[in-house]
Structure formats: C-alpha cells, structure tokens
Amino acid sequence: MNIPFVDLKAQYEEIGEEIDRAAASVISKTAFIGGPFVKDFEQAFAAFCGAEHCIGTGNGTDALYLALRCAGVGEGDRVIVPANSFIATSEAVTQTGAQVVFCDVDDKTHTIDIPILKSLVTPEVKAIIPVHLYGHPADMDPIMELAEANKMVVVEDAAQAHGALYRGKPVGTIGHAGCFSFYPGKNLGAYGDAGAVVTNDSKLSQKIRMTANHGRSDKYDHLFEGINSRLDGLQASILSTKLKHLPKWTDMRRRNAGLYNDLLKGTGVTTPPESSHVRSVYHLYVIRVPDGKRDALRAYLSDKGVATGIHYPIALPLLKAYARLGHGPEDFPRASAQSADILSLPMYPELSEAQITYICEHTRDFFAEK
Ligand SMILES: *Cc1c(COP(=O)(O)O)cnc(C)c1O
C-alpha cells in the first residue's frame, strides 16, 4: 500500500466540477483583483470565524506581518513567539523591525508555555503570537489575561487551525487579530498562495486593508506607503467553494485522529493530547516516539510505503536564520526534545480506515521487532 502524507487530488476528485465552475466564472467576469469573489469570500470567512471583519491577503506570512504592523508593532519593540512553529511566525516579527523573543513550548500541546511566557514579559514586549500548532488551540485565557495586564497585543497564528475551538470560541477571534494561511496543504487550502486576517476591531481592519493595498484610499490616492498583498479573485472563488465543505472535512480529520488514537494504544508512542476545553482540527497528527527510535520508525514506515513528516525538525531559535541570537538547545529544552522525537503521520480528510489500520499495524510491528 502507498499512503501519501497529504492527498490534494482526492479532494479535487470529490469537488472538481464545483471548482472548475467557480474558476470559469471568475475568468468570464475578469474579476481578477478585488471584486465580488473576494468580497464574498471575505464575508463568508468572517461569518465562519464569527468575526466582524476579514481582510484577504496574498498569503499567511503577510497576514501576520500586516496584523503586527497595523497594531503598531515596529522598531524598538519585542514580540514573543513560540520556539516550535514554522519560520513565517518569527519572520513576520523581524519584517516589522521588532525583535523576536522565543518562548519554549508546553510538553503536551506543543503550544506556547504559559509560565515561561510570563517570565519573558518586559516593558519592551509589545505583542505575543500564540500559534495553534497542528490545529490544537494554544491556552488563550491566560495569554489574554497577561496581555491585558501588560497592554500587549495578541495576534493569533491560526494558519493551521481553521475552525478550531477554544472554550467554544473559534480561534482567530480571541486575540486582537487572527491570521490564516490558505496554502494548498492547509485545512482550507487555495490553489496557490492566499491568506487572511480576521478581527473585530474596525479601525485595525481598515488599516490592514489599506496597508495591504499600497496604502490607498482611492485608486490613486495613497495616504502612506503600504505593500501589495491581496487575495485574488480566482483563489477567493476556490476558497468560497471549499469553505462550504470545511466542517465536513474537519469532522473527517477528527474521526481519523480518533481511529489513530485507538489503534496506536499500547504501541508505546504518545498520541496527541485531547482535552475537553479545546476542539483540535488536526491539521497534522503528531505522535512522539520514545527511546530515540523516531528516525528508525520513519524509515520503517517509508519502506512500507507510508510517507511521514517532521514539524519541525529544528526548533525555530536554533535555525541558522537566528544564529545572531546565540541560542543553544539548553535554552529551549522542550522544543529541542520535541524536535528529536515528533513524527507526523499522514492526515487528510479522505484518509481511509484501511489506510490508518495499515499505518498503525506497521507501527505496532516495528516496536515488536525491536
Ligand atoms: C503555513 C504557515 C504560515 C504561513 O503561511 P503562508 O501562507 O505559507 O505564508 C504561518 N504560520 C504557520 C504556523 C504556518 O503553518
């Protein structure tokens, strides 16, 4: 059996006709930049999140940059970011001119660690970016309390967590702004690059919309210099089409995670955390492999035709890109330990029970043979 890590084709086979119709309609109306398709998607996605505003952007990295910059983050400021994430989270901070401050992560949820976060707050810290990593919400209540007490802005990185809930609230709407990526492999994926910011703050929303569109208020009336980062009509029409299916796809991901959890019991691997106050959307299904056997298990599964991933193999502060900060693994013991034992198993809605059973049986065999 050959099992890919993600299977975008399986999804296209289900909804290909709808997608083709949506794209053809954009082309026949030549509504490529701005226009009704972008507006429709922004409204639909705001409603999906329960947010007042949604601003489409060129990608998720720009969404983070725009939210930070428009919330007033810039030179001389510091922004706290978890030590395990995709580099986009910290890149966006540097782009604003602010300094990144890395925070170690929780041992179970892989999201920002609250006690350590508290210890990192100084007067220069202007913002926090909690990342809902793998689709599992960060612990937002203490983060919001801390932010309020210290007048900090909270920009949620929800790039992996479309539709995830924290104490019943959709992620992205708990902080001052929430940033989403619609990179093709994300839970809601475009057919190219795309992203969005959601917020309930009308002033912030207006500022982001203008900044993303050359600082213009009118076609050639530019109030300040912005950037060019817009959601395009084709991507918007595809996203609107797919958004209707997202709740069902999320249920399928959660069913798959439940199957994995059951079938991996007793193998010795640690399965992802489940807790009653969050609803994870399983962008990734990440296990932890004991006794230094992660790479061996990965090779074993690869031999059986199962593709896996590591998210992420090097903790953010230890990347060459951050050598200037002079960090070592001892500064982030948990993120460092996790990067050595985490393994992402195949996860997508269309993954079948037979495929999951196959993966889990071979995982069990691996430990039985060693
Ligand atoms: C994908 C991702 C981003 C960036 O999104 P792009 O659309 O690829 O720019 C940011 N943060 C996290 C955690 C991501 O997974």
The ligand as a Gaussian input file, in Angstrom:
#p B3LYP/6-31G(d) Opt

LIG

0 1
 C        1.680000      27.937000       6.785000
 C        2.002000      28.712000       7.987000
 C        2.231000      30.104000       7.953000
 C        2.428000      30.896000       6.707000
 O        1.517000      30.802000       5.726000
 P        1.878000      31.070000       4.180000
 O        0.523000      31.199000       3.602000
 O        2.618000      29.887000       3.683000
 O        2.660000      32.335000       4.095000
 C        2.389000      30.765000       9.159000
 N        2.390000      30.123000      10.337000
 C        2.211000      28.781000      10.408000
 C        2.204000      28.135000      11.751000
 C        2.022000      28.039000       9.242000
 O        1.870000      26.715000       9.332000

